[in-house]
Amino acid sequence: MRSKILVIQFRENQSLLTQEKASLEREAGVYADIEYVNALEDTVDWSQPESFMLQYQGLIIAGTAEYY
């Protein structure tokens, strides 16, 4: 069974978001299944983040440099 990795992206620029996904799929996608969440969307329930992390073996936080 392949590991699952959650990527939490903090990006508004759709072009960079797409490029970042492609890079992660190319480098890590051969080893694990990757799922993405955009932290800036209202659909994410942050009240209990540990509850949705239980199904993943890894976490990548991406796109935060957009706010420096």
C-alpha positions as CSV (number, residue, x, y, z in Angstrom):
1,M,0.0,0.0,0.0
2,R,1.3,3.4,-1.0
3,S,1.7,6.2,1.6
4,K,-0.6,9.2,1.4
5,I,0.8,12.7,1.7
6,L,-1.3,15.8,2.3
7,V,-0.1,19.1,0.8
8,I,-1.5,22.2,2.3
9,Q,-0.9,25.1,-0.1
10,F,-1.0,28.8,0.7
11,R,-1.2,30.2,-2.7
12,E,-3.5,32.7,-4.5
13,N,-1.6,32.6,-7.8
14,Q,-3.2,29.8,-9.8
15,S,-0.2,29.5,-12.2
16,L,2.2,28.9,-9.2
17,L,-0.3,26.5,-7.6
18,T,-0.4,24.4,-10.8
19,Q,3.4,24.5,-11.2
20,E,3.9,23.5,-7.6
21,K,1.5,20.6,-8.0
22,A,3.4,19.4,-11.1
23,S,6.7,19.5,-9.3
24,L,5.5,17.6,-6.3
25,E,3.8,15.0,-8.5
26,R,7.1,14.6,-10.4
27,E,9.3,14.2,-7.4
28,A,7.2,12.6,-4.7
29,G,4.3,11.2,-6.7
30,V,6.4,8.1,-7.6
31,Y,6.6,7.2,-4.0
32,A,3.2,8.2,-2.5
33,D,-0.3,9.4,-3.4
34,I,-0.6,13.1,-3.0
35,E,-3.7,15.1,-2.1
36,Y,-3.9,18.8,-2.1
37,V,-5.8,21.4,0.1
38,N,-5.7,25.1,-0.5
39,A,-5.6,26.7,2.9
40,L,-7.0,29.9,1.5
41,E,-10.3,28.3,0.5
42,D,-13.3,28.5,2.7
43,T,-14.1,24.8,2.3
44,V,-11.4,23.8,4.7
45,D,-12.5,23.1,8.3
46,W,-9.6,24.1,10.5
47,S,-11.5,23.6,13.8
48,Q,-10.0,20.1,14.2
49,P,-7.0,19.7,11.7
50,E,-5.9,16.5,13.4
51,S,-9.1,14.8,12.3
52,F,-8.3,15.0,8.6
53,M,-4.6,14.3,9.2
54,L,-5.3,10.8,10.5
55,Q,-5.5,9.4,7.0
56,Y,-2.1,10.7,5.9
57,Q,1.5,9.5,6.6
58,G,3.1,12.8,5.6
59,L,2.5,16.5,5.4
60,I,4.0,19.2,3.1
61,I,3.2,22.9,3.8
62,A,3.8,24.8,0.5
63,G,3.4,28.3,-0.9
64,T,4.1,30.2,2.3
65,A,6.9,32.2,0.6
66,E,4.1,34.1,-1.3
67,Y,3.6,36.0,1.9
68,Y,7.1,37.3,2.5
